[in-house]
């Protein structure tokens, strides 16, 4: 479909899809997509939508706002715009970009993660461009492969959440990780972990969440449950003894935590055959 909006130049197009019921329930879906070539007159300002927007800039420059965040995207960058917040974007000069709206599956959870990590903008990843091009090539087909499109959308989100060139620097958190590894069965205080790393408690929590992907409490619980599973399978210790060994306040506390994370009781897990 040719576009007649102000600032959209010849050669641009957009199109639409109608996802199946299964796709709406289980997959990432692609309701709208296109390839725009625009000049500096192009400007979009919207109230919140229930969609997310992925943009890949082939050339040029975009100024974007999402809620209170303002940032600029340029050549070779992949951008996730969270349209659930009031948002706008404009071309600062002639800009050629691919774009598509998407929703469904874990879209909103990924958007929350990427904005929390500050990784909603990915630079210089040619594989991302190839994936976007594959999505835009598949979408116009009738019928189109909804599973392939969904898989490629997830690949893009994975690229943004964990790019190949990203290096995770655990070194500042190493004292806390080592302490948890050696003292997971003891009572561990958050302030104590922060002090070991030479950080304030608030900075420690933010840093831990950013680099480990969980809060310190979530990580400690996961570590204790992992060790408890080892004991459930490879020892004859009682549930009460395992709970105490792994740092839980009581057997009932252990059972509740185990069930919440594994959808079964410790005794049921112990009976499983692996």
N, C-alpha and C positions, 0 to 999 in steps of 0.2 A: 504494500500500500504506500503510495507516494504521500509525503507529508507537506502540508502547506503552512505550518506554523511559522511565526516570525523567527528568523535566524537559522532555520533548517534548510540546508542547501540541497541542490539536485544530487541524486544518487543515494539519498537516504531512504530508509523504509522502516516500517514496523508491521508486526503481525500478531496474531492471537492464537491460542489453543483452547480446547475444551477438554480438560482432564477427565478421565473415566472415574467412576465411583471408587474403584480400588485405589487408583492413584491419589485421590483426595484423602483417602483414609490412611494410606501406608507409605506414600512416596513424597519426595520433593516434587512440586509441580511448577509449571512454567506458564502462567496465564498470558504473558505479554512479553515481546522481545523485539529487538531491532538493531539497526546499524545506522548511526547518525553522523552526518558531516555538518557542522554548524559554525556560524561565525559569532562574533562577540555580541550580537543581538539576542542570542538564544539564552533564555532565563526561565527556569521553572521554580515556583514556590508553592508548596502544598501543605495542607493540614495533614495530620496523621492518617496513614493507610494501614490495612492489615497485611501488607506485603513488604518484602525486603527487595532491595535493588542492587544488582551486581553490575559494575561498570568496568570495562577494560579500555584504557586509552591507547589508541594506536599512535596518535600524534596530537600535539596541542596541549592545552592546559584548562583545567576546570577548577573553579572555586566552589567549595561545598560547605553546607552547614547542616548539622544534624543535632537537633536540640540546642544545646549551648556550645557544641563543638564546631569550630571552624577549621578547615584545612584545605590544602591545595593538592590536586593530582595532576600528573603530567605523563609524558611518554612512557609506555611500558608498565604502567601501574594498574593493578587490580584493586578496586575499591568496593567495599560493602557499605551501602547506605541503609541505615535502619529507618525505614519509612514509617515505623510505628510512632515516631516522634515527628513534630513539625520539621520540615526540611526544605532546603532549596539548593539549587546548583546552577551555575552559569558558566559560559565559555569566556575565557579571558582573551582568547584569540581563536582563529580557525582551528577547530578540534574535530578529530575523527575518532569515534568511539563505538564499541559494541556495548549493548546493555540488555538486561532482562530482569523482569520482576520474578520473584519466586516465593513460595510459601509451602506449608505442610511439613510433615515429619518433625525433625528437631530444629527447624529453621530459627525459631525465636530463641531457643536455648543457645544455639551457636552464635547468634547475633549478640546476645548478652555476654557470652564468653569473650568474643573477639573485641568488643568494645571495652570490656573490663581489662583485657590484656593490652589494649592499645594496638592490636594487630589487625585492624579492619582495613588497612592499606598495605598492599604487598608490592614490592618494587622488583623490576627486572627479572621476572620469572617467565621465560618463554613457554614453559610447559603450561602455565596458566592460560596464556593466549591460545594455545592449541586446544585446550579443553573447552574454552569459550567458543571457539570456532566450530568444534565438534557439536556443541549444543545447538548453535544457530544453524548448522547444516542439517541436523536431525529434525528440528522442530517443524519445518514446513512440510515434511512428508506426511502423506495421508495413506495408511495410518502411520503414525510415528511411534518410535519405541520409547514408551514412558519410563521403562526401567533403565534404559541406557542414559536418558536425560537425567533422571534422578541420581544415578550413580555418578555422573559427571559433575552435577551440582555439589554432591558430597565431596568429590575429589577437590573441588575448588575450596570448599570450606576447610578441608584438611590441610591444603597448601597454606592457607592463611593462619590456621591455628598452630601448625608445626611445619614451617618452611624448611626445606632441605638445608639451607645455609644457616639456619638459626642455631646458635650455640647456647646451651643452657648453662649458666654459671651457678653451680651449686656451692662454690667455694665459701662464700660468706655464710652460708647456712650449714656448712659441714659440721661445726661443733654440735648444733642442735640435732642433726640427723644421726650423728654418732652416739649422742647421749640417749636418744630414743631407742636406738638399736641395742644398746647395752643395758638400758634401765626401763624397758617397756613395761616390766612387771611392777615397777614402783609407782608411787604417786608423783606425777610430773606436773609442775606448775608452769604456766605460760610465761610468767615473768622470769623464771629461772632459765628457760630456753632462750629468751630474748637477751638476757645478760650474758649467757655463754657466747652469743654471736656479737656482742658489743652494740646492740641496737635497743632503741626504745621498744616497748611492747607493741605500740601501734605500727611502727615501721617494720618490725619483725613480722607481724601478721600480714601486712601488705606484700612484703618481699616473699614470704613463704607462699602465699596464694599465687603470686605472679610466676614464680619459678618452679614450684612443685605442682601447681594446679589444684591444690586442696588447702583448706585451712589447717593449721597445726593440729587442731582437735580431730579433724577428719583423718589426717594422716596417721596420728597416733592410734586412733580406733582401728583403722585399716591394718596397721602393723600388728596390733594385738590380736585381731581376728585371724590374720594370716598365721601367726604363731599358734593360736588355738586350734586351727585346722590341722596343723602338723601333729599336735598332741592328741587330738581326737582320733586320728588315723593310725599313728605310729606308737601310741602308748596305751597303757591300761589305766591311766589316771582317771579318777572320778571327775564328773563335770564340775563339782565344787572345787576340786584341787586345780583343775585347768583354769577355772575362773580366777582363782587367787594367783596362780602362777603368771597369768597374763595381764594382771593389773585391774581386773574388774572388781567393783565393790562387793559383789555378791553373785551367787550362781544365778539368781533371778535377773540381775542386771545383765550378766553375760548372755543369758538365754534371750532376753528381749533384744539386745543389740545384734546377736547372731541372726535371729529370725528376721529382723528388720532389713538386714543386709543380704541375707541368703534365702529368704522365704521358706525356711525350714528350721526346726529345732536342732540344737547341737546333737541330741541323741539320734535324730533322723539322719544327720550328716554322717555320723559315726558308722551307721549301718550300710552306707552306700558302698558299692563295689566299684573300684576304679581299675 
